[in-house]
Amino acid sequence: MKFSIKVAALAALALFSSSVNADSMSDAIEAFCGGLNVTTPTTNDVVSPGQNATITVTRVQNDYQKTITGVDLFSVGSDNNPKY
């Protein structure tokens, strides 16, 4: 009986600590990525494979220097699913 109470307590502690970790990760992402805004291309712009496109990102200045090192390009099919 004591063993199962210990296991239940450890499981509850592990669950609680993972939810706290997720919240702190969300806060860190918001603190770093907050203020970034993609101004071009807009949602109506179409870029074909192999075509050059200019991507413009603005930011609200804060304590973090931001460098964009990669961009995910995808299309959205008629079934509303992204295709990379």
MODELLER restraints for C-alpha pairs under 7 A, 6 or more apart:
rsr = mdl.restraints
at = mdl.atoms
rsr.add(forms.Gaussian(group=physical.xy_distance, feature=features.Distance(at['CA:32:A'], at['CA:64:A']), mean=6.42, stdev=0.5))
rsr.add(forms.Gaussian(group=physical.xy_distance, feature=features.Distance(at['CA:35:A'], at['CA:59:A']), mean=5.08, stdev=0.5))
rsr.add(forms.Gaussian(group=physical.xy_distance, feature=features.Distance(at['CA:35:A'], at['CA:60:A']), mean=4.72, stdev=0.5))
rsr.add(forms.Gaussian(group=physical.xy_distance, feature=features.Distance(at['CA:36:A'], at['CA:57:A']), mean=6.69, stdev=0.5))
rsr.add(forms.Gaussian(group=physical.xy_distance, feature=features.Distance(at['CA:36:A'], at['CA:58:A']), mean=5.81, stdev=0.5))
rsr.add(forms.Gaussian(group=physical.xy_distance, feature=features.Distance(at['CA:36:A'], at['CA:59:A']), mean=4.43, stdev=0.5))
rsr.add(forms.Gaussian(group=physical.xy_distance, feature=features.Distance(at['CA:36:A'], at['CA:60:A']), mean=6.68, stdev=0.5))
rsr.add(forms.Gaussian(group=physical.xy_distance, feature=features.Distance(at['CA:37:A'], at['CA:57:A']), mean=5.50, stdev=0.5))
rsr.add(forms.Gaussian(group=physical.xy_distance, feature=features.Distance(at['CA:37:A'], at['CA:58:A']), mean=5.23, stdev=0.5))
rsr.add(forms.Gaussian(group=physical.xy_distance, feature=features.Distance(at['CA:37:A'], at['CA:59:A']), mean=6.14, stdev=0.5))
rsr.add(forms.Gaussian(group=physical.xy_distance, feature=features.Distance(at['CA:38:A'], at['CA:56:A']), mean=5.87, stdev=0.5))
rsr.add(forms.Gaussian(group=physical.xy_distance, feature=features.Distance(at['CA:38:A'], at['CA:57:A']), mean=4.39, stdev=0.5))
rsr.add(forms.Gaussian(group=physical.xy_distance, feature=features.Distance(at['CA:38:A'], at['CA:58:A']), mean=6.43, stdev=0.5))
rsr.add(forms.Gaussian(group=physical.xy_distance, feature=features.Distance(at['CA:39:A'], at['CA:56:A']), mean=5.53, stdev=0.5))
rsr.add(forms.Gaussian(group=physical.xy_distance, feature=features.Distance(at['CA:39:A'], at['CA:57:A']), mean=5.82, stdev=0.5))
rsr.add(forms.Gaussian(group=physical.xy_distance, feature=features.Distance(at['CA:40:A'], at['CA:55:A']), mean=5.37, stdev=0.5))
rsr.add(forms.Gaussian(group=physical.xy_distance, feature=features.Distance(at['CA:40:A'], at['CA:56:A']), mean=5.06, stdev=0.5))
rsr.add(forms.Gaussian(group=physical.xy_distance, feature=features.Distance(at['CA:41:A'], at['CA:55:A']), mean=5.98, stdev=0.5))
rsr.add(forms.Gaussian(group=physical.xy_distance, feature=features.Distance(at['CA:47:A'], at['CA:53:A']), mean=6.91, stdev=0.5))
rsr.add(forms.Gaussian(group=physical.xy_distance, feature=features.Distance(at['CA:73:A'], at['CA:84:A']), mean=6.48, stdev=0.5))
rsr.add(forms.Gaussian(group=physical.xy_distance, feature=features.Distance(at['CA:74:A'], at['CA:82:A']), mean=6.05, stdev=0.5))
rsr.add(forms.Gaussian(group=physical.xy_distance, feature=features.Distance(at['CA:74:A'], at['CA:83:A']), mean=5.36, stdev=0.5))
rsr.add(forms.Gaussian(group=physical.xy_distance, feature=features.Distance(at['CA:74:A'], at['CA:84:A']), mean=4.42, stdev=0.5))
rsr.add(forms.Gaussian(group=physical.xy_distance, feature=features.Distance(at['CA:75:A'], at['CA:82:A']), mean=5.51, stdev=0.5))
rsr.add(forms.Gaussian(group=physical.xy_distance, feature=features.Distance(at['CA:75:A'], at['CA:83:A']), mean=5.20, stdev=0.5))
rsr.add(forms.Gaussian(group=physical.xy_distance, feature=features.Distance(at['CA:75:A'], at['CA:84:A']), mean=6.57, stdev=0.5))
rsr.add(forms.Gaussian(group=physical.xy_distance, feature=features.Distance(at['CA:76:A'], at['CA:82:A']), mean=4.40, stdev=0.5))
rsr.add(forms.Gaussian(group=physical.xy_distance, feature=features.Distance(at['CA:76:A'], at['CA:83:A']), mean=6.00, stdev=0.5))
rsr.add(forms.Gaussian(group=physical.xy_distance, feature=features.Distance(at['CA:77:A'], at['CA:83:A']), mean=6.90, stdev=0.5))
